[in-house]
Amino acid sequence: MEIVKAHAMILSEEDPSFPWLRQIEYNGRISYKSEDKITDDSAPKFVKMILHYGHESVIEHVSASVRFIVDRGVTHEIVRHRLASYTQESTRYCNYGKKGGGIRVIQPPFKHPLESFDVWFDCMLHAERGYLRLLELGEPPEIARSVLPTGVKTELIMTANLREWRHFFKLRTAKAAHPQMREVTIPLLRQFQDVFKIIFKDIVSETV
Ligand SMILES: Cc1cc2nc3c(=O)[nH]c(=O)nc-3n(C[C@H](O)[C@H](O)[C@H](O)COP(=O)(O)OP(=O)(O)OC[C@H]3O[C@@H](n4cnc5c(N)ncnc54)[C@H](O)[C@@H]3O)c2cc1C
């Protein structure tokens, strides 16, 4: 068994021939038929104005994909966001017993790590033993998965437009969000703020 660090990263590359900011400006200016006002530096001011007036459908024309490595509990929460596309590691088709590998798990952020880690680790080993034993008995992975823990490492690709990502970050970086969700979404929001500055800079994640 291996303990894996949870994280998330943006996968999308910008198209250099038509940068995302210019694309949003161009689409937005169709509303006002003001394409003739496009200059080398007109996009940031225009896009700020669009967001200020809540004309958010304009930012739906640009999408971003993210690769999450999190536990199964966190992927269950992420896939509740309906305005997105997903591809998820399959516990039906992946055989974690192959090549003597065993399962991979994500360690939660314990309040009392000294006491809690050993209890958690024991439970993970126990689940792994059960899973491997079921495979040995001839059960297929899609049946043996019944004993996998919520802590099992899961990879997930999520693609959504920037409006949906804004909605996602507002919900999923808030204090009320699950700590293991916030562990990946707060650094991910910073990546979005680096890449898509104007669109995400007003979203402030509470750090505690
Ligand atoms: C802190 C927290 C606790 C939660 N606890 C629970 C829980 O205990 N149990 C539980 O089941 N879920 C829970 N959820 C999940 C939550 O109810 C939503 O399913 C999830 O956050 C997706 O949000 P959404 O529906 O706004 O977003 P999306 O599905 O991403 O949709 C984006 C927006 O599109 C619109 N939209 C999408 N689909 C429809 C539709 N069919 N009709 C009308 N408008 C639509 C809405 O305006 C929506 O906000 C929790 C979420 C959070 C953040």
The ligand as an ORCA input file, in Angstrom:
! r2SCAN-3c Opt
* xyz 0 1
  C     -20.598     22.680      1.886
  C     -21.448     21.766      1.060
  C     -22.213     20.782      1.659
  C     -23.001     19.942      0.893
  N     -23.735     18.970      1.515
  C     -24.519     18.128      0.779
  C     -25.299     17.086      1.405
  O     -25.274     16.927      2.617
  N     -26.039     16.282      0.622
  C     -26.096     16.431     -0.748
  O     -26.810     15.685     -1.411
  N     -25.365     17.392     -1.358
  C     -24.588     18.235     -0.655
  N     -23.836     19.208     -1.288
  C     -23.869     19.279     -2.761
  C     -24.771     20.443     -3.246
  O     -26.116     20.262     -2.848
  C     -24.708     20.557     -4.785
  O     -25.194     19.370     -5.376
  C     -23.287     20.764     -5.284
  O     -22.614     21.715     -4.507
  C     -23.348     21.256     -6.736
  O     -23.770     22.615     -6.702
  P     -24.753     23.249     -7.752
  O     -25.969     22.415     -7.915
  O     -24.950     24.699     -7.391
  O     -23.783     23.271     -8.998
  P     -23.813     22.747    -10.487
  O     -24.432     21.405    -10.636
  O     -22.409     22.914    -10.871
  O     -24.717     23.780    -11.228
  C     -24.334     25.139    -11.394
  C     -25.572     25.993    -11.322
  O     -26.404     25.693    -12.455
  C     -27.772     25.776    -12.065
  N     -28.371     24.460    -12.245
  C     -27.717     23.287    -12.533
  N     -28.602     22.280    -12.661
  C     -29.828     22.819    -12.430
  C     -31.139     22.279    -12.404
  N     -31.400     20.996    -12.628
  N     -32.156     23.119    -12.135
  C     -31.946     24.431    -11.897
  N     -30.724     25.012    -11.895
  C     -29.679     24.208    -12.165
  C     -27.802     26.225    -10.613
  O     -27.885     27.630    -10.569
  C     -26.463     25.767    -10.094
  O     -26.020     26.493     -8.965
  C     -23.044     20.063     -0.535
  C     -22.258     21.062     -1.144
  C     -21.470     21.896     -0.369
  C     -20.624     22.954     -1.067
*
